[in-house]
Amino acid sequence: MTFLAETEAMIATWHGVAAPNATARRLTADLVETIAAFEAVRGSLRFEDEPASFEAALQACKE
């Protein structure tokens, strides 16, 4: 089953509605690229992993 078909099935199951039009289906299909882009940077963003470093960066900017 393709990502688009899986997503439409989940929406139908959880919300009881179908994708309303071709634009909605296209935008859902575009999520594949968005998800892949986020997966590509996973592990490389440190502010989310190290809140203490984020706090230090905020303090450094204030000084």
N, C-alpha and C positions, 0 to 999 in steps of 0.2 A: 504494500500500500504506500502511496506517495505521501510526502509531507502534507501537501494540500488536502488530499483525501482524509488523512488522519486528523488534521486540524478541523476540517468541516465536520467530521464524525464526532469529535470531542465537543465542539460547539453545540451540535444537535443534541448530544447526550446530556450535557450539563445545563444548557440554556433553553433547549426546545425550539431553536430557530435554525433556519438554513441561511447560508450566505445570500444576501439580498440581490446581488447583481455581479456582473463581470468585474467591475472595479474592486469589489470586496474580495473576490477570488484572486485577482492579480496582486493586491496588497498582501494577502495571506501568503501567496507564493513568494513574494519578495522577502518574507521573514526568513527564508532559508539563508539568504545572503547575509542578513543582519545577524542572525544567530552565529553563522560561521565567522563573521568579523569579530564578534565578542569572544568566541572561543579561541581565536588566533591570538588575542592579547591577554588571555587568562594567564595569571602568574607573573605578568610583567608590570602590573600596576601596584605600586607599593603603598600609596596612601590608604587604600582600603585594608591592606594587610597589617599596617603598623600605625595605629592611631596615635601612638606616642610621637612618632616622627611628624605626623600632621600637626600635632599641637606645637612641637618645636618649630616647625616652619611658620606657623602663625605668630609665635612669639618673636621669631627673628624678623618678621616683616614689620612688627610693631616698633622695634627698636631702631 
